[in-house]
Structures are given as C-alpha cells and as structure tokens.
Amino acid sequence: MESVNVVQTSEQSFSPVAGDTLLALIHTSLSKHAHCVVGLSGGGTPKPIYEWLGAQSADWNKVTFFLIDERYIPASEPTSNTKMIREALTAGGLINETQILCPDTSLPLPECIATYQTLLANLFAKQGNERQSAHVMVLGMGGDGHIASLFPELTADLLPGGAAKETIFHTLTNKFDVRDRISISLEQIGAASNKVFFLKGSEKASVWKEMSQASGGDITRWPALYVTQSGNTVAVCCFPSQQSTL
C-alpha cells in the first residue's frame, strides 16, 4: 500500500483531531483556490466531526459540500446520510443547507441518479479541482472493506479506467440495510486533491490492517487501495492499543 499519513488519536481526541485535519485541508484549499468543494461520507463515525466542523470559523460561503453516497430512501429517514449531514453541518448556524448538495431520493431511482450526475458534473466543472473532482473527499470503511457505497467485489463497470464515464452509479448490497445505493465513482474519488479517512474501533482496525497487508493490490476486493495509491491521503484513526500498528 502506498504511503498514507496515519494520525492515531485517543477516544477523547478523535473528533477534534479529525475535525482539525478536515478544516486544515479546507483552509489550505481556499488559500489556493477561489472555492473549495468537499465530498462527505455518512455513517455514525463522522457525525460529531461534522457537528464540530460546522461550529468553526471559516469562509463557508466559499465552500460547497456534497454527499459521496446515499441510501435510496426518503431524506427524512433516520439512516439517511442526507438527514445526518444536513443536521450536523448546520447545527452551528454558520453553514447553510443550500451549500450541501444531495441526491433527490424522492425521484424515481434512474432520474435521481441522472439528476445528481448532472448536478455534480456542473459543480466539478465550475468550482472543482483541475481534474474536475473535489478538493477534499472524506471517507470511511465498512467491515467488508467497502468505501462510499462501492462494495467488494467491484464489478468491471465500477473500476477506474473502464468504458463507463459516469460520476454517479447505482450500486447494490445484500450485506447491509437498504439494497439500492447511490455512490460516486472510485475514479472520481481518486481524482480528488486530498482524501481523508476517519476510522474508529476494533472492526475498522482489523479491516484496515488486513487491507494494508494484502498482496497484489486488488482494488476489486479493496477499493480503498486505489485511493491510497492516488496519493495525498490521510487516515485519522482511533484504534485499540493492541491494534494500533498499521
């Protein structure tokens, strides 16, 4: 696995350290560009980080957030990433909900994906980095090694460099709640200027270690390997002490 800047923290310091890391990447991006585009993952781990972030001072009017992936469920559902991210980021009163772009899951699924594809393509073209992607992408990792809603083993159409040029894909899972998912492509994640993983707990420690020790660099099994190989990747980790060696 390519070199990753690993920042190990305690349970108590995990959220502020993760938040500081993300905020520093945003500040650095804004020092170089007129606007910063940030992709956010959902789940339980980043929620307190987003709440912390939304209470910090920054040129938030120059930042646009978007969801990296979502379950195909109403935005009012408790497990909706849209609901969690909107509530967490706006709780501090400094970030407006209009700055957070999300797939419209009230639409029929094909229309939802097509509309979000167009929305993000326009965002990346106008305000994204030189590769027409985000300046920062925030990622987690599931117990099976998935990132975003890209579940191993990745099918050929989801692999970077293939014939498909979509930014957004309809993906499926039989292992987790809600079979139908909406996910940004692995190629688009790799094209981001900076990638940051937030990893917490023994399960994440085990899966990260297994991936780190895997031979052959199989990104169909370990899509995060493609991300780490793309460079400019940070992993903020809170792992049990006996599993802290990466």
N, C-alpha and C positions, 0 to 999 in steps of 0.2 A: 504494500500500500504506500502511495506517495506520502511525503511528509505532511502531517497535519499539526497545526498549532493546538496542542491539547492544554486546556486550562482546567485543573482539578480544584474543586471547591468543597467546602463543608456543606452540610444540610442547611445551616443557618445563612450562609453567604451565597448560596446558589443563585437565587433570584436576582439580588442586586448585582452580582458579578456578571451574570448573563445579561441583565439589562444594560449595565455599563458597556459591555462588549458590543451589544447591538447599537446603542446610542453613539458610541465612538465611531462605528462604521458609517452611520448616518451622517455624523458631523464631518467625517473625512470626505465622504462623497459630496456633500454640499460645499466643501472648500474647493472642489474641483469642477463642479457642475452646477448649473442653474437650478436643477431639480433632482430629487432622489426618489427612485422607485424601489419599494421594498415588498417582497413576497413573504407572506406569513403562513405557517402551518398551524393546524388546530391541535386539539388534544388537551389533556389536563396539565401536562408539564409547563407549557408556555403561558398559561393564563395569568399567574401572578407576575410574570415577567412583563407581559403586555400592560397590565394594570400599573406597574411601576413606571414603565416607559411613558405611558400616557400622562403621567403627572410631572414629567420632567420638562425643563425649558429647552426649546429648540425652535428653529424656523419651520414649524409644522405646516405652514401654508405652502412650503416648497417641497413637501413630501406627499407622495401618493402610495397607499398600501393596496395590496390585492391578495386574495386568497390563492394559495398554491393548490389546495384541493378541498373538496366538499363532498359530503354525502348527498345523494339525491333525495332530500327530504325538505319539508317546509322550513323556512328560516326561523320559525317560531319554536321548533322542536328543541328540547334540552340538549341533544347531542349535535346540534347544528354548529359547524365551525363559524358560519356567518354570525350567528347569535352571540357566541362566546367572544369572538374577536371584536365585534362592534361594541359590545358592552364593556369589555376590558379596556380597549383603547380610549373610549370616550368618557370613561368614568372620572377622569381627572379634569374634564371640562376644557382641555386645550386642543384636542383633536376632534374634528367634525366628522360625523358619519359619512358625509359626502366624499371624504378623502379615502374611503375604504371601498374598493371595487370587489364585488362578489358575483358569483353566478346567480341568475334568477331562476331558482328552482320551482317557481310557480308555473314556469313554461313547460310544455312537453319536452322530454329529455333531448331529442335532436335539436330543437330550437334553442334550448338552454345552452347547449354546448356551442352551437354555431354563434350565438349572440355573444357569449363570453369570449370565444375565439377572436371575434372582431374587436371587441372592447379592448382586450389585452394587446392585440396586434397594433391598434392605433396608439395605445399608451406607450408601447415599446418604441414605435417609430418616432413619436414626437418627443418623448421625455426619457427614454431608456438609455442604456449604455451604447457603446459603439458596435456591439454585436446584436443590438435590438433585443435586449433582455433587461433584467433588473440589475440595479446596483448592489442590492443585498437580497439574499434568499435565506429564510430561516427554516430549518429542517429538524425533524425528529427521526426516530427509527423505531419501528414496531418489533415485537418479539420474533417475527418471522423474517426480519430484515427489510421490510418494505419502508420506503420513504415516499412522502406525498401519498397518493393512492396508486402507487406503482408496486404491485405485488409480485414477488417471485413465484414461479419463474416467469420473467418477462417474455412476452410473445414478440415475434420478429418486428411487428409494426410499431412496437414501443421502444425499440432500440435506436440509439442515435445513428445518424448516417443512412437511415433507410429511405424508402421511397416516400413515406408519409411525411408531410411538411407541417402538420398541424401543431399548434401550440398547446391545444387542449384536447384531451382524449376522454372518452367514456371507458372506464375500466370496471372490472368485476372482481368481487371477492366472495368466497364461500367460508372464509375463516372468521370474519368479523361482522359486526352489525351493519346492516344496510348493504345489500349486494351491489347496487348501482352507485358508482362513484364518478366524480368529475376531477380530473387531475391535469396539472401542467406536465409537459413532456420532460423526459430526462435530459434531452438535448438542451432544452430551454434553461433548465436548472444549471447545467454545466456552463452555459454561456453567461451566467450572472458574474458580475465583477467580484463579488465576495459571497461566500457561503458559510453559514454558521449553524452547527448542530447544537441542540440543547438536549442533553442525555442525563437521566436521573434514575437511580435504582439498580438493584442487582440484575434484573432481567436485561436492562439495557447494557449493563457492564458485560454480561455474558455474550450477548449477540455482537456487540462491538468488538470484543476480543476475538470471537470466532471469525468474524469478517477479517480482522487485521491479520490473523494467522492463516487465512485461506490461501491456497496456492492457485496459480493460474489466472487470477484476476477476472473471474467470471462475473460479469455485470448482470447477466440474466438472473443469477442467484443473489448477487449483492449489488443492487443498483447504486448504493452509496459509494462503491468503489469508483464508479465513473465520476462522481462528484469530487472525491478526494484527488483523483488523478488530474482533474481540471485545474487544480491549484487554488491558492487564496482561500483556504478552508480552515476554519477554527471549530474546535469542539469544546464546549463548556460542559464539564462532566461532574456529577456528584455520584460517585460510586462507593460502595462499601470498601473499607480499607483493604480487605483481603483480595479485592478485585480491582485495585486501583492501577495496577501495572498494565499499560497499553502497548 
